[in-house]
Amino acid sequence: MKRFYLIAILFAIASLTAMAQDKPDMTHQTTGEDRDGIVSFKAILTPLYDEPYIEVLGCEDSYYDVTVTIGMKCMWNGIIGREYGTVINYEFSSTKSYVITVTSLQGASHYVWRLENGALNGSSRLPNWGGITDQWLIGGNPFFDR
């Protein structure tokens, strides 16, 4: 009889150990979300220049901080997205060069565009973008837009 109890206890221990290691298949499936339940897909923002404003398509579902600079001088800083709308509320001139930096307040995306004499160019993925808008140096100092 002792042998039966010993075998039953060993069988129960082995069964519980095996069940603890074999997780159900449901825990191995993914839902496209992070472990905290936050979706981490990056939004793709598209700027459209309609003088004198820039409308940013794709920013409707989140908040984005926008900084407009000429040279090293900050000309405008504000928020777009959700109830703030999709238009950058700054009157751009087609005779100057700007750097427009758009950063998600959730930290999921960061974009840098240039508006050079009315032509809207690319994103931060292109080399030599951002920072000083004019490439001219006078006496070793950058020459900034006025």
Backbone hydrogen bonds in HBPLUS format (Angstrom, degrees):
<---DONOR---> <-ACCEPTOR-->    atom                        ^
c    i                          cat <-CA-CA->   ^        H-A-AA   ^      H-
h    n   atom  resd res      DA  || num        DHA   H-A  angle D-A-AA Bond
n    s   type  num  typ     dist DA aas  dist angle  dist       angle   num
A0005-TYR N   A0001-MET O   3.16 MM   4  6.58 160.5  2.20 153.5 157.2     1
A0006-LEU N   A0002-LYS O   2.93 MM   4  6.15 162.3  1.96 153.5 158.7     2
A0007-ILE N   A0003-ARG O   2.95 MM   4  6.13 159.5  1.99 149.4 154.6     3
A0008-ALA N   A0004-PHE O   2.87 MM   4  6.07 159.3  1.92 150.3 156.5     4
A0009-ILE N   A0005-TYR O   2.87 MM   4  6.07 157.3  1.92 150.4 155.9     5
A0010-LEU N   A0006-LEU O   3.03 MM   4  6.18 167.0  2.05 148.6 152.4     6
A0011-PHE N   A0007-ILE O   2.86 MM   4  5.98 155.2  1.93 147.2 154.8     7
A0012-ALA N   A0008-ALA O   2.96 MM   4  6.12 155.4  2.02 143.2 149.5     8
A0013-ILE N   A0009-ILE O   2.97 MM   4  6.21 161.8  2.00 153.4 157.9     9
A0014-ALA N   A0010-LEU O   2.94 MM   4  6.10 165.3  1.96 148.8 153.2    10
A0015-SER N   A0011-PHE O   2.88 MM   4  6.02 156.1  1.93 146.7 153.8    11
A0016-LEU N   A0012-ALA O   2.94 MM   4  6.11 165.6  1.96 151.1 154.7    12
A0017-THR N   A0013-ILE O   2.98 MM   4  6.12 158.4  2.02 149.0 155.2    13
A0018-ALA N   A0014-ALA O   2.99 MM   4  6.14 158.1  2.04 145.9 151.7    14
A0019-MET N   A0015-SER O   2.92 MM   4  6.15 157.7  1.97 150.5 156.7    15
A0020-ALA N   A0016-LEU O   3.00 MM   4  6.13 148.9  2.10 142.9 151.0    16
A0021-GLN N   A0017-THR O   3.22 MM   4  6.43 141.3  2.38 141.5 150.6    17
A0022-ASP N   A0018-ALA O   3.08 MM   4  6.19 141.7  2.24 146.0 155.7    18
A0027-THR N   A0024-PRO O   3.28 MM   3  6.09 153.1  2.36 119.9 124.2    19
A0028-HIS N   A0025-ASP O   3.01 MM   3  5.42 153.1  2.09 112.1 120.5    20
A0029-GLN N   A0026-MET O   3.43 MM   3  5.55 164.8  2.45 103.6 108.0    21
A0034-ASP N   A0038-ILE O   3.10 MM   4  5.39 169.2  2.12 131.9 135.4    22
A0037-GLY N   A0034-ASP O   2.94 MM   3  5.26 162.2  1.97 113.8 118.8    23
A0046-THR N   A0057-LEU O   2.93 MM  11  5.02 160.9  1.97 143.5 149.4    24
A0057-LEU N   A0046-THR O   2.77 MM  11  5.02 163.3  1.79 153.8 148.2    25
A0048-LEU N   A0055-GLU O   2.74 MM   7  5.17 150.8  1.82 153.3 163.1    26
A0055-GLU N   A0048-LEU O   2.89 MM   7  5.17 161.6  1.93 152.3 152.2    27
A0050-ASP N   A0053-TYR O   2.93 MM   3  5.50 158.5  1.97 164.3 171.3    28
A0053-TYR N   A0050-ASP O   2.95 MM   3  5.50 145.6  2.07 136.1 127.2    29
A0092-PHE N   A0052-PRO O   2.68 MM  40  4.87 159.7  1.72 154.8 147.3    30
A0088-ILE N   A0054-ILE O   2.87 MM  34  5.58 170.2  1.88 174.2 173.1    31
A0056-VAL N   A0086-THR O   2.76 MM  30  5.31 171.7  1.77 157.0 158.2    32
A0105-LEU N   A0063-TYR O   3.03 MM  42  5.78 173.8  2.04 147.1 146.6    33
A0064-TYR N   A0080-ILE O   2.93 MM  16  5.32 160.9  1.96 153.7 153.9    34
A0080-ILE N   A0064-TYR O   2.91 MM  16  5.32 156.1  1.97 149.5 157.4    35
A0065-ASP N   A0103-THR O   2.77 MM  38  5.19 159.6  1.81 161.0 156.6    36
A0103-THR N   A0065-ASP O   2.91 MM  38  5.19 164.2  1.93 150.5 155.6    37
A0066-VAL N   A0078-GLY O   2.72 MM  12  5.31 173.8  1.72 164.4 164.2    38
A0078-GLY N   A0066-VAL O   2.94 MM  12  5.31 155.3  2.00 147.1 154.8    39
A0067-THR N   A0101-THR O   2.92 MM  34  5.18 154.1  1.99 146.3 154.6    40
A0101-THR N   A0067-THR O   2.90 MM  34  5.18 169.0  1.91 154.8 157.9    41
A0068-VAL N   A0076-TRP O   2.81 MM   8  5.10 167.4  1.82 156.1 157.9    42
A0075-MET N   A0068-VAL O   2.73 MM   7  5.53 155.4  1.79 151.2 159.2    43
A0076-TRP N   A0068-VAL O   3.25 MM   8  5.10 153.7  2.33 138.4 139.3    44
A0069-THR N   A0099-VAL O   2.97 MM  30  5.27 162.1  2.00 149.8 155.7    45
A0099-VAL N   A0069-THR O   2.96 MM  30  5.27 155.3  2.02 146.9 153.4    46
A0070-ILE N   A0073-LYS O   2.95 MM   3  5.38 159.0  2.00 155.4 159.0    47
A0073-LYS N   A0070-ILE O   2.97 MM   3  5.38 158.2  2.02 136.7 136.6    48
A0081-GLY N   A0085-GLY O   2.77 MM   4  5.20 176.8  1.77 156.6 156.4    49
A0084-TYR N   A0081-GLY O   2.80 MM   3  5.29 149.9  1.89 150.7 147.1    50
A0085-GLY N   A0082-ARG O   3.40 MM   3  6.00 163.3  2.43 116.0 120.1    51
A0090-TYR N   A0088-ILE O   2.82 MM   2  5.69 141.1  1.97 104.2  93.2    52
A0117-ASN N   A0096-LYS O   3.04 MM  21  5.11 152.5  2.12 122.9 130.5    53
A0098-TYR N   A0115-LEU O   2.76 MM  17  5.04 153.0  1.83 137.5 146.9    54
A0115-LEU N   A0098-TYR O   3.02 MM  17  5.04 156.6  2.08 130.2 137.7    55
A0100-ILE N   A0113-TRP O   2.77 MM  13  5.10 171.3  1.78 152.8 155.7    56
A0113-TRP N   A0100-ILE O   2.80 MM  13  5.10 165.0  1.83 152.0 156.0    57
A0102-VAL N   A0111-TYR O   2.83 MM   9  5.08 164.4  1.86 146.3 151.7    58
A0111-TYR N   A0102-VAL O   2.76 MM   9  5.08 164.6  1.79 155.1 160.2    59
A0104-SER N   A0109-SER O   2.92 MM   5  5.36 177.7  1.92 157.7 157.7    60
A0107-GLY N   A0104-SER O   2.99 MM   3  5.07 158.8  2.03 104.0 110.3    61
A0114-ARG N   A0121-ASN O   3.23 MM   7  5.22 167.1  2.25 145.0 148.8    62
A0121-ASN N   A0114-ARG O   2.75 MM   7  5.22 166.3  1.77 162.3 166.6    63
A0116-GLU N   A0119-ALA O   2.85 MM   3  5.13 157.7  1.90 151.8 145.5    64
A0119-ALA N   A0116-GLU O   2.96 MM   3  5.13 163.9  1.98 113.2 118.3    65
A0126-LEU N   A0123-SER O   3.23 MM   3  6.11 173.0  2.23 123.8 125.9    66
A0143-PHE N   A0136-TRP O   3.13 MM   7  5.77 160.3  2.17 157.7 152.8    67
A0138-ILE N   A0141-ASN O   2.87 MM   3  5.35 160.8  1.91 162.8 158.0    68
A0141-ASN N   A0138-ILE O   3.11 MM   3  5.35 163.2  2.14 112.7 116.2    69
